[in-house]
Amino acid sequence: MQSQITIRPAVEADFDAIARITTDSYLAAGYFDSADHPYMQQIQEVAARAAKATIWVAERDRQVVGSVTLALAGEPFADIALEDELEFRMLVVDPAVQRSGAGQAMVKAIIEHARSLPGINGVALTTGGTWESAHGLYRKTGFRRVPDRDWLIPGTDIKLLVYRLDV
């Protein structure tokens, strides 16, 4: 039996692990060809992200195995959040332990957190069109597609899909 997964706010000591896991996850999934891609460079700047957003980690046996970034409407890391939504971005799990429950544990913790926030009635996220494993996780945890909110990454023809869960 696998040990318990703990979801907690990230601390500075976690930043290197978060950068590595995010890079490894995106490259392993084929989202980008190289860690040198400008977006990949940006997501590796965990300290800069943590200064402007809430980052959580999933931890098992005192090892960081995943992370996620949370944002409310109007905050720097909110891409799609409406006034009554909590948005999450960059949900990643170390490729070495994917499908071990860490992603689902983070999504469930996000949903519970959203339910505790005054004025928040939903959780929203953006995901890539071909990211089937992510789509499965979101459907399994109750999220529904909101195709009228899909959007293109600025300057590209890459369409991102929006999911929402009412809380």
N, C-alpha and C positions, 0 to 999 in steps of 0.2 A: 504494500500500500504506500502511496506517495504521501509525503509529509504535507502539512498544512501550508496554504498560501496566505500570506499576510499582505494586505493593501495598505500603504501608508504614504504620507507626503514624502517627496524626495528631499534629501539633504545634499549638501555640496559633495560629500564623500561618494554619493551615488552617480555623479555627473559623468564620469568616465565610462562607467558601465552602461548608462543610458545611451550615451553617444555610440558606443560599440554595438549594443543590441539594436538600436534604431538603424544604423548603417547595415549591419549584417542581415536584418530582417528585410529591408527594402531591396538589397542586392540579391538575397536568396530568392525573393519572390519575383525577381525580374523587373521590378518597377523602374530601375535605373541600371545602366551598364557599368557605371563607375562611381566610386566614392568621390570623384572629383567634380561631378555634376554640380552646378551652382546650388540647386535645391538640397542636394545631399550635404554640401558644405554648410548650408544654413541650419539644417536640422541637427548637425553635430555640435552646434554652438549652444550647448545645454544651459550654461550659466546665463547667457543672454536671454534665452527663452524663460528660464526660471525667474528672471527679474521682472518679467511682464505677464507671466501666466502661472497657473497652478500645475505642478507636475506631480503625479503619483507614481509609485513603483509597486510592482508585485514582487514579493520576496518569498523564497522557499529555502529553508536551512541556511538563513543569513546570507543568501546569495540573491542579488537582483536578477530576476528572470524576465521582467517586462516593465513597460512604462506607458503612460498616457498623459496627454496635456489637456487641461480643462480650461474653458473660457466662457464668459458671459457676453451678451451683446454689447458692442462698443469697446470691448477690450482688444488689445493689439492682436491676439491670436484667434479671435473670433472671425471666421470666414462667412458663416451662414446663420449664426444664432439670431433668432427673433428675440424680442424683448422678454418673452416668457419662456425662453429655452436655455438650457445648459448645453453647450457644445463640447464634444470631445474630439481630439485630433491625435494623430501619430500614435495610435494604440499599437504597440509592438510587443512581441514575445520573442525571446531568444530562439533562433531556429533550432538549437540543440534540444529544446524542451517544448516545442510547439505541440499543440493538441494534448497538453497535460493539465488543462484547466485554468491556466493563469489568465488567458484572455477573457474567458467567461467570468472569472472571479473579478477582474477589473470592471467589466461591463456591469455586473450586478452591483458592485460598490458604487459606480457612477450613478446608477438608477436610484439606489437608496439615498445617496447624497442629494440628488436633484429633488427627491420627495421632501427633503428636510429644508429646502431653500424657499423662503417666502417669495411668492409671485412667479415661481417656476412651475410650468405645467407640462413641460416636455423636455426630452433629450434629443438632440440632433447631431448628425455626423455626416461627413463627406467621405466617400470611398471611391477607389478607381473602378472603372467599368469591368475590368477583367479579374478583379481580386476575389475570386470565387470563395476561397476559404473564409475571408472576412464577411462576405455576404451571408454565408451559412451561419456564422456566429451571430450576426445581427438579427437574422430571421429567427434563429433559435431562442434569442433573448427577447423577442417580441417587437422588434423594430419593423416598420413598414416603409416601403419606398414612397418617396414624394417626388415623382418625376418632374413636376412643374417647377421644382426648385433646383434641378440639376444645373450645372454651370461649367463653363470652360475655364481652364487655367489660363490666365491672361497671357496673351502672346503665343498661344498654342492652339491646336485643334483637339486637345485632350479633354474629353468630357468627364466630369466627376459626378457621381451619383449621390443623392441625398436620401438619408433615412431618418425617420423620427419615431419616437415612442412617447405616447402620452403618459404622464405620471400623476 
